[in-house]
Amino acid sequence: MFKQIGIAVLGICFLFFASVCFAEYKKIKAIGSVETKFIKTATTGQKKLALEDAKKKALDKYIANLDSQRVRILNNVKDQIYQNINTYVPEVIPLNDGHWENGYWNIDVEASINEAQIEELVNKYIQTNIKKKEETYISFVFVAREAESIRKFEGKKTERTVETEGYKEKTAETEGETAGEGTKVYEKVTGGSVEKKADKIKYQSYIPEDINSKVSEVFNKAEFSVVEPFEAGIDTKSFVNDFVESDEISDATKKAAVDAAKAKGLNYLAVATLDVGEQLVDQATGQQKVYVRVNGYIWDLNGKFIKKICSVGPVQYSGLGEDPKVAKTNALINAGTAAAKDLVDQLRVKQGL
């Protein structure tokens, strides 16, 4: 029994350290300062204060590069962040031994920003300050397509061939024959690159299940109640069929979807199209790499008329993997998640949150 407990404890410890090791932080460089008017060196305590100052400056620098909505939210809770600075800036690495200048001891550092904790703080703020009497319902349809086959057309060009041939003709005076040469010009159309028809691409379209949970997570964290398309009476097959034939979803499909969603009492409907590109080899890693281009928008169903209040794209994201399938899945997840976050941020602005 003790052996089993020991194994369980080791397993928990392994998961903990694995999560720590694989946590991804944003690296920000900053300069920490502490006042030392009378001496040009810093005590151990002053060096510690300089590193704490560097953490705050690195965090401020990180926040300044976020979108305006997050900047506003995080500035409102700046004191709370500073009080728990080690949670949001868990690591700071000195880049030199420090130097004294104009009454201050300064040190250059590289700080690690825990972006996951920052995002959690933003979401908590939204949840606390959101003003609504009832749930806000949203459904989404994210449809993807990729080339099933490509029919390439060879270009057409014209070749001009000149041939010379001999001839003989009689003269009137001598009734003899005079030799001479004549030319004939022939033209023929062959393959080439002067005139070229566009390649014909046959697509296959589908609803990528790989991104559904990620997109739902983004909307749920933003305090929206996600409704599955089938619950809202939305025919996702019509989106799939449209995206096979055209770059756009047809007006008939859009109208049927918004009418069904509105009839079910939904507040918003999000739609995105994801175009999967060709598989490439990433020169830096040697792994397979796939790009996905995404366009998305949100319809506001509250009111007499349907309004498109948020949009994103066209924008391109990539994904890496040991094989094309993994790379494509990662690219779809990256594109779908990023588009959903962008739409949520815009929607927050519209709602005044």
C-alpha positions in Angstrom: 0.0 0.0 0.0 2.8 2.4 0.9 4.5 1.6 -2.4 1.3 2.5 -4.2 1.0 5.8 -2.3 4.6 6.5 -3.1 4.1 5.9 -6.8 1.0 8.2 -6.7 2.9 10.9 -5.0 5.7 10.6 -7.5 3.2 10.8 -10.3 1.7 14.0 -8.9 5.1 15.5 -8.5 6.0 14.6 -12.0 2.9 16.3 -13.4 3.6 19.4 -11.3 7.2 19.8 -12.4 6.2 18.9 -16.0 3.6 21.7 -16.0 6.2 24.1 -14.6 8.8 23.1 -17.1 6.5 23.4 -20.1 4.8 26.6 -19.1 5.4 29.3 -21.7 6.2 32.8 -20.7 6.6 36.0 -22.6 10.1 37.3 -22.3 10.4 41.1 -21.7 13.6 43.1 -21.2 13.6 46.0 -18.7 15.8 48.1 -16.5 15.4 48.1 -12.7 16.5 51.1 -10.7 17.0 52.0 -7.1 18.1 55.3 -5.6 21.7 55.4 -4.1 22.6 59.1 -3.8 25.7 58.8 -1.7 27.4 55.6 -2.9 27.9 54.2 -6.4 27.3 50.6 -5.3 24.1 48.9 -4.1 23.6 46.8 -1.0 22.0 43.4 -1.2 18.7 44.9 -0.1 18.9 47.7 -2.8 19.7 45.1 -5.5 16.6 43.2 -4.5 14.6 46.4 -4.7 16.0 47.1 -8.2 14.9 43.6 -9.3 11.4 44.2 -8.0 11.3 47.5 -9.8 12.4 45.7 -13.0 9.5 43.2 -12.6 7.0 46.1 -12.5 8.6 47.9 -15.4 8.6 44.7 -17.5 5.0 44.1 -16.7 4.1 47.7 -17.6 5.9 47.3 -20.9 4.1 44.0 -21.6 0.7 45.6 -20.8 1.4 48.6 -23.0 1.6 46.3 -26.1 -1.8 44.7 -25.5 -5.1 45.7 -27.2 -6.8 48.8 -25.8 -9.5 46.8 -24.0 -7.0 44.7 -22.0 -4.9 47.8 -21.2 -7.9 49.5 -19.7 -8.9 46.5 -17.6 -5.3 45.8 -16.3 -4.7 49.4 -15.5 -7.8 49.2 -13.3 -6.3 46.4 -11.3 -2.7 47.5 -11.4 -2.4 47.7 -7.6 -3.6 44.1 -7.3 -1.0 43.0 -9.9 1.8 44.8 -8.1 0.9 43.2 -4.8 1.1 39.8 -6.4 3.9 40.6 -8.8 5.6 37.2 -8.4 2.5 35.5 -9.7 2.5 37.5 -12.9 6.3 37.9 -13.3 7.6 34.6 -11.8 11.2 35.0 -13.0 13.7 37.8 -13.6 17.2 37.1 -14.9 19.9 39.8 -14.6 21.7 40.5 -17.9 24.7 42.3 -16.3 26.1 43.3 -12.9 24.4 46.7 -12.8 25.8 50.2 -13.0 25.5 53.5 -11.2 24.3 56.7 -13.0 23.0 60.0 -11.7 22.2 58.8 -8.2 20.6 55.5 -9.3 21.9 52.0 -9.4 20.5 50.3 -12.6 20.4 46.7 -13.7 19.3 45.2 -17.1 17.1 42.1 -16.8 15.0 39.7 -18.8 11.6 39.1 -17.1 9.2 36.2 -17.7 5.5 37.3 -17.9 2.9 34.6 -17.1 0.4 35.4 -19.9 -2.0 32.7 -18.7 -2.3 34.4 -15.3 -2.8 37.8 -17.0 -5.6 36.4 -19.1 -7.2 34.8 -16.1 -7.2 38.1 -14.3 -8.8 39.8 -17.3 -11.6 37.2 -17.4 -12.2 37.5 -13.7 -12.6 41.2 -14.0 -15.1 40.7 -16.8 -17.1 38.2 -14.8 -17.2 40.5 -11.8 -18.1 43.7 -13.7 -20.4 42.2 -16.4 -23.8 43.9 -16.2 -26.6 41.6 -17.4 -29.8 40.2 -15.9 -29.8 37.0 -17.8 -27.5 34.7 -19.7 -26.1 35.8 -23.1 -26.4 33.0 -25.6 -24.0 32.5 -28.5 -23.6 29.8 -31.2 -20.9 29.5 -33.7 -20.1 27.8 -37.0 -16.5 27.5 -38.0 -16.1 25.7 -41.3 -12.9 24.7 -43.0 -11.9 23.6 -46.5 -8.8 22.3 -48.2 -7.8 21.3 -51.7 -8.8 17.8 -52.7 -7.3 18.0 -56.2 -5.8 20.7 -58.4 -6.2 20.6 -62.1 -3.3 22.6 -63.6 -3.6 24.1 -67.1 -0.4 24.4 -69.2 0.1 27.8 -70.8 -0.4 28.4 -74.5 2.2 30.1 -76.7 2.6 30.7 -80.4 5.8 29.5 -82.2 6.8 31.1 -85.6 8.8 28.9 -87.9 10.4 30.3 -91.1 11.4 27.8 -93.8 13.3 28.6 -97.0 12.8 26.6 -100.2 14.4 26.8 -103.6 12.4 27.5 -106.8 12.9 27.8 -110.6 11.1 30.0 -113.1 11.3 30.6 -116.9 12.4 33.9 -118.3 10.6 35.4 -121.3 13.7 36.6 -123.2 15.9 33.5 -123.1 13.2 30.9 -122.5 15.7 29.6 -120.0 15.3 28.9 -116.3 16.4 31.2 -113.5 17.0 29.8 -110.0 16.0 31.6 -106.9 14.8 31.2 -103.2 11.5 31.8 -101.5 10.4 31.7 -97.9 7.3 30.4 -96.2 6.1 31.2 -92.7 4.4 28.6 -90.5 2.8 29.2 -87.1 1.7 26.5 -84.6 0.3 26.7 -81.1 2.1 24.7 -78.5 2.4 24.5 -74.7 4.1 27.5 -73.1 3.6 30.3 -70.6 2.5 33.3 -72.6 -1.2 32.7 -72.1 -2.4 30.7 -69.1 -5.7 29.7 -67.7 -6.2 29.7 -63.9 -5.8 26.3 -62.2 -9.1 24.7 -61.2 -9.1 23.6 -57.6 -11.6 21.0 -56.2 -12.2 21.5 -52.5 -13.4 19.3 -49.7 -15.1 21.2 -46.8 -15.9 20.1 -43.3 -16.6 21.3 -39.7 -13.3 20.8 -37.9 -14.1 19.1 -34.6 -10.5 19.8 -33.4 -11.2 23.4 -32.8 -14.8 23.3 -31.4 -13.7 22.8 -27.8 -11.1 25.5 -28.0 -13.5 28.0 -29.5 -16.1 27.1 -26.9 -13.6 27.6 -24.2 -12.8 31.2 -25.4 -16.5 32.1 -25.4 -17.2 30.4 -22.1 -14.4 32.2 -20.4 -15.8 35.5 -21.7 -19.1 34.6 -19.9 -21.1 33.6 -22.9 -23.4 30.6 -22.8 -22.4 28.5 -25.9 -25.3 26.8 -27.7 -24.5 24.0 -30.1 -25.6 24.7 -33.7 -28.0 21.7 -33.8 -29.7 23.1 -30.6 -30.2 26.4 -32.4 -31.6 24.7 -35.5 -28.7 25.8 -37.6 -28.0 23.6 -40.7 -24.2 23.4 -40.7 -24.2 21.2 -43.8 -25.3 24.2 -45.9 -22.2 26.1 -44.7 -20.1 23.1 -45.7 -21.7 22.9 -49.1 -21.3 26.6 -49.8 -17.7 26.7 -48.8 -16.9 23.9 -51.3 -18.2 25.9 -54.2 -17.3 29.5 -53.2 -15.1 31.7 -51.0 -18.3 33.1 -49.4 -21.2 31.6 -47.6 -24.4 32.2 -49.6 -27.0 34.8 -48.5 -29.6 32.0 -48.4 -27.5 30.0 -45.9 -26.8 33.1 -43.8 -30.5 34.1 -43.6 -31.6 30.6 -42.7 -29.0 30.4 -39.9 -29.7 33.8 -38.3 -33.5 33.2 -38.6 -33.1 29.9 -36.8 -30.8 31.3 -34.1 -33.0 34.3 -33.5 -36.1 32.2 -33.2 -34.4 30.1 -30.5 -33.6 33.2 -28.5 -29.9 33.4 -29.2 -28.2 36.8 -28.7 -25.2 36.3 -31.1 -24.0 34.0 -33.9 -20.4 33.8 -34.8 -19.2 32.5 -38.2 -15.7 31.8 -39.5 -14.3 30.3 -42.6 -10.8 28.6 -42.5 -8.8 28.0 -45.7 -6.2 25.3 -45.3 -3.0 25.9 -47.4 -0.4 23.5 -48.7 1.9 21.5 -46.5 5.5 22.9 -46.3 8.7 22.0 -44.5 9.7 24.5 -41.9 13.3 25.4 -42.5 14.0 26.3 -38.9 12.7 23.0 -37.3 12.5 20.5 -40.2 8.9 19.8 -39.2 5.8 20.0 -41.4 4.2 23.4 -41.5 0.7 24.4 -42.6 -0.9 27.8 -43.0 -4.6 28.5 -42.4 -6.3 31.8 -43.6 -9.3 32.8 -41.5 -12.2 35.2 -41.9 -14.8 35.6 -39.2 -17.6 37.8 -37.9 -20.4 38.0 -35.3 -24.0 38.8 -35.9 -26.0 40.7 -33.2 -29.4 39.1 -33.1 -30.8 41.5 -30.5 -33.2 43.8 -32.2 -35.4 44.3 -35.3 -32.5 43.9 -37.7 -29.5 41.6 -37.8 -26.2 43.5 -37.5 -22.7 42.4 -38.2 -20.9 44.0 -35.2 -17.5 42.3 -35.2 -15.2 41.0 -37.9 -11.7 39.6 -38.2 -9.4 38.8 -41.2 -8.4 37.8 -43.6 -5.4 36.8 -41.4 -3.1 33.8 -41.6 -1.8 31.5 -38.9 0.5 28.5 -39.0 0.9 25.2 -37.2 3.8 22.8 -36.9 3.8 19.0 -36.5 5.8 15.9 -37.1 3.5 15.0 -40.0 1.1 17.0 -42.2 -2.0 15.9 -40.3 -0.7 17.2 -36.9 0.5 20.4 -38.5 -2.9 21.0 -40.1 -4.7 20.3 -36.8 -2.4 22.7 -34.9 -2.9 25.4 -37.6 -6.6 25.1 -37.5 -6.6 25.3 -33.7 -4.3 28.3 -33.7 -6.4 30.1 -36.4 -9.8 29.3 -34.8 -8.7 30.2 -31.3 -7.1 33.5 -32.3 -10.1 34.5 -34.4 -12.5 33.7 -31.5 -10.4 35.8 -29.1 -10.3 38.7 -31.5 -14.1 38.6 -31.9 -14.6 38.4 -28.1 -12.4 41.4 -27.6 -14.4 43.4 -30.1 -17.6 42.3 -28.6 -16.5 43.3 -25.1 -15.9 46.8 -26.5 -19.3 46.9 -28.0 -20.9 45.9 -24.7 -18.8 48.4 -22.8 -17.0 45.9 -20.6 
